[in-house]
Each structure stands twice: as C-alpha cells, then as structure tokens.
C-alpha cells in the first residue's frame, strides 16, 4: 500500500497541480490531504475544485473550519485577518459547505493517524487544535506516547519535523503550498511489514503562481505573500 500525503496547500494552485501530476507516476493507492487547502494564497476555489475532482480524501484544517464556522472561532485572530477569511468565504460561497461538513478531523489507517494537527479534546468551541506551544512545553511527547497509533502524520506547522516518544512518532510534513522558492513537496507512505515514509521535492510553476498573486486582489495579500511565499509585491 502506497499513500501520497500533502498538507497546507493554502491556495497555491500551481503547487497542487504539480503534486497531482507527479503522483500519477508513483503507483499510488490512496491520496490524503491534511487540510488547509484554502486561505493565504490567491486560488482557494480552484484548489478545492481539484481536491473534489480527483476524489482526494482529506481532513479539516483550521482554514476549512474558518470557512464552515466563521473566523471568530479563533479568539486570537485580529480584525484584518478576519477580513481575509471573509474574502475566502466569499470566493467559495455556499458551494463547498456540505462537502467540507462531511469531512472529519482525522483519518486512521493501518495504525497511522492522519490529522491537520494534534487535537485538544478538552478544548471547548469549534477550534480543536493545540497551540504550537505544546512543541516546547512537554505536552506533545505525552500526546504521542499515549496515542493508539504508532505514527501520527500532521501538517499545520509549515516547517517539517519529527518527534519520537515511547517508540511512537509524530511526523509533521510541513506545507506543500507555502514555499519560498520554485519547489513543493509531499510524502509517500509505503506500508509493508514496516512503514517507510519518503519525501518528494518537485518543481512547480512558481512564475504563474506569482503572476496570480499580482493579478488577484484580496485582504492582507501583501503581508501574507511576503511572510508565507517570500514574494514582495
């Protein structure tokens, strides 16, 4: 069994197109997206259309939850950020609501847990994910060691990392869309007697992506482009 996994496309249509094209050459049995298909980048609608068209399994990220439940679910979000998420919702309309409402926060397959990020089951409200502070305060190790699965594959934090605890492993595959050069990435999970995870780094059409950034106006575009894509518009 070979599973292709990517996360955090964030409206980067050209990155998603490159990944799906490469997957066709890899004898893949299943494709899983770890959420945050939308938000930040210029093409949220087109990216979701590709997810649906290619029948890709996905879990919900925080950006999908902002669309479903409203950006107010994140009590740390500033008004300017809320304007950005309002724009994303306007691009999508109501067309994708039912599709995303039918998705879950996690998938379990062959002793592997796939989710956008570790979920705090004690959290109240509609925002379920732990803060990044768990990566430095010791909570993350406890979550890994007590997991029912031997491997937990997540995204959300845009830089990839691995953490081992009690013979179990948290694997963050990073962002496939928020890149600062002409390369994107995804991972292939090869399930045999052991679980082998290989990362693939591939080129995408960054020139067209930057052209889209310049042509499509939306709230917070200039600061988001600089921070997440390394583009000064």
C-alpha positions in Angstrom: 0.0 0.0 0.0 1.4 3.4 -1.1 -0.3 6.6 0.2 0.6 10.1 -1.0 0.1 12.8 1.6 0.3 16.5 1.4 -0.8 19.4 3.6 -1.3 23.2 3.7 -1.7 24.0 0.0 -3.1 27.4 1.1 -4.5 28.5 -2.3 -1.3 27.7 -4.2 -2.9 26.1 -7.3 0.3 25.6 -9.2 1.8 23.6 -6.3 -1.2 21.4 -6.1 -1.2 20.8 -9.8 2.5 19.8 -9.7 1.9 17.3 -6.9 -1.1 15.7 -8.5 0.8 15.4 -11.8 3.8 13.7 -10.0 1.5 11.3 -8.1 0.3 9.9 -11.4 3.8 8.4 -11.9 4.1 6.9 -8.5 1.7 3.9 -8.4 -0.2 5.4 -5.5 -3.2 3.6 -3.9 -4.6 6.5 -1.9 -4.2 10.3 -1.7 -4.7 12.1 1.6 -4.8 15.9 2.2 -4.2 17.1 5.7 -6.2 20.3 5.4 -5.7 24.0 4.9 -6.4 23.8 1.2 -7.7 27.3 1.4 -6.6 30.6 2.9 -3.5 32.8 2.4 -3.0 32.2 -1.3 -4.9 33.5 -4.4 -6.8 30.4 -5.6 -8.9 28.8 -2.8 -11.8 27.8 -5.0 -9.7 26.3 -7.8 -7.7 24.2 -5.2 -10.8 22.8 -3.6 -12.2 22.0 -7.1 -9.1 19.9 -7.7 -9.5 18.1 -4.4 -13.1 17.2 -5.3 -12.3 16.4 -9.0 -9.6 13.9 -8.0 -11.6 12.3 -5.2 -8.9 13.1 -2.6 -9.5 12.1 0.9 -8.9 14.9 3.3 -9.2 16.0 6.9 -10.2 19.5 8.0 -7.6 22.1 8.8 -8.2 25.3 10.7 -8.8 27.3 7.5 -11.6 25.0 6.4 -13.1 25.4 9.9 -12.9 29.2 9.5 -15.0 28.8 6.3 -17.5 26.4 7.9 -17.9 28.1 11.3 -16.6 31.6 10.9 -13.1 33.1 11.7 -14.5 34.1 15.2 -13.8 30.5 16.4 -10.1 31.6 16.7 -10.1 34.1 19.6 -6.6 35.2 18.8 -7.4 36.4 15.3 -7.1 40.1 14.5 -9.8 42.0 12.6 -7.5 42.4 9.5 -7.1 38.6 9.4 -10.9 38.2 9.7 -11.3 40.3 6.6 -9.0 37.9 4.7 -11.1 34.9 5.7 -14.3 36.8 4.8 -12.8 37.2 1.3 -12.1 33.4 1.1 -15.6 32.6 2.1 -17.0 35.0 -0.5 -14.9 33.2 -3.2 -16.4 29.8 -2.1 -19.9 30.9 -1.4 -22.1 28.0 -0.1 -21.0 25.6 -2.7 -18.4 23.7 -0.7 -20.0 23.8 2.7 -21.7 20.4 2.6 -18.6 18.8 1.1 -16.4 20.0 3.9 -19.0 19.5 6.7 -18.9 15.8 5.7 -15.2 15.6 6.4 -13.7 14.7 9.7 -10.8 16.0 11.8 -8.8 12.7 11.4 -8.4 9.5 9.5 -6.9 6.3 10.8 -5.4 3.7 8.5 -3.1 0.8 9.3 -2.1 2.1 12.7 -1.4 5.6 11.3 -3.3 8.6 12.4 -3.7 11.4 9.8 -4.8 14.8 11.1 -4.1 18.5 10.5 -2.5 18.9 13.9 -2.8 17.4 17.3 -6.3 17.8 18.7 -7.0 19.0 22.2 -10.1 17.0 23.2 -10.6 19.3 26.2 -11.0 22.4 24.1 -14.4 24.0 24.0 -15.9 25.6 20.9 -15.1 25.0 17.3 -11.3 25.4 17.2 -9.9 21.9 18.2 -6.2 22.2 17.6 -3.5 22.6 20.2 -1.4 25.7 20.2 2.2 25.4 18.8 3.4 26.0 22.4 2.9 22.2 23.0 6.1 21.7 21.0 8.2 23.3 23.7 6.3 22.7 26.9 6.4 18.9 27.0 2.7 18.2 26.2 3.5 17.0 22.7 5.5 14.0 24.0 2.7 12.9 26.2 0.2 13.0 23.3 2.5 11.0 21.1 3.3 8.3 23.7 -0.4 7.8 24.6 -1.7 7.6 21.1 -3.4 4.5 19.9 -1.4 4.7 16.6 2.4 4.2 16.2 2.7 7.1 13.7 0.8 10.4 13.7 1.2 12.4 10.4 0.2 16.1 10.6 0.8 19.5 8.9 -0.2 22.9 10.2 3.3 23.9 11.2 4.7 24.8 7.8 8.2 23.6 8.6 8.6 19.8 8.7 9.8 18.0 11.8 9.8 14.6 13.6 9.4 13.8 17.3 9.8 10.4 18.8 8.2 9.3 22.1 7.8 5.9 23.6 8.5 4.2 20.3 5.8 6.3 18.6 6.4 9.1 16.2 4.9 12.5 15.3 5.7 13.4 11.7 4.9 16.9 10.5 5.3 17.0 6.7 5.3 20.8 6.5 3.4 23.0 4.0 3.2 22.0 0.3 1.9 25.4 -0.7 3.7 28.0 1.4 7.1 27.7 -0.3 9.6 30.5 -0.8 11.2 29.0 -4.0 10.1 27.0 -7.0 9.8 23.7 -5.2 6.9 22.0 -3.5 6.8 18.6 -1.6 4.7 15.7 -0.5 5.4 12.4 1.2 4.8 8.8 0.2 3.8 6.4 3.0 4.8 2.9 1.9 3.1 0.4 4.2 4.6 -3.1 4.0 5.9 -5.0 7.1 7.3 -1.7 8.2 6.1 1.8 7.5 8.5 3.8 5.3 8.0 7.5 4.6 9.8 9.2 1.8 9.6 12.9 1.0 9.4 14.0 -2.7 10.7 17.5 -3.7 9.4 18.6 -7.0 9.3 21.8 -9.1 6.1 23.8 -9.7 5.2 26.7 -11.9 6.1 29.5 -9.5 6.2 32.1 -12.2 2.4 31.6 -12.9 1.8 31.5 -9.1 3.4 34.9 -8.6 1.5 36.2 -11.6 -1.7 35.1 -9.9 -0.6 36.8 -6.7 -0.1 40.1 -8.6 -3.4 39.9 -10.5 -5.8 38.9 -7.8 -6.6 41.4 -5.1 -7.6 40.3 -1.6 -7.2 41.5 2.0 -3.8 41.1 3.6 -2.3 39.9 0.3 0.9 41.9 0.5 1.9 40.9 4.0 0.8 37.3 3.5 2.7 37.0 0.2 5.9 38.2 1.9 5.6 36.1 5.0 4.4 32.8 3.6 5.6 32.8 0.0 8.7 35.1 0.1 7.2 37.4 -2.5 7.4 41.2 -2.2 4.6 42.5 -4.4 
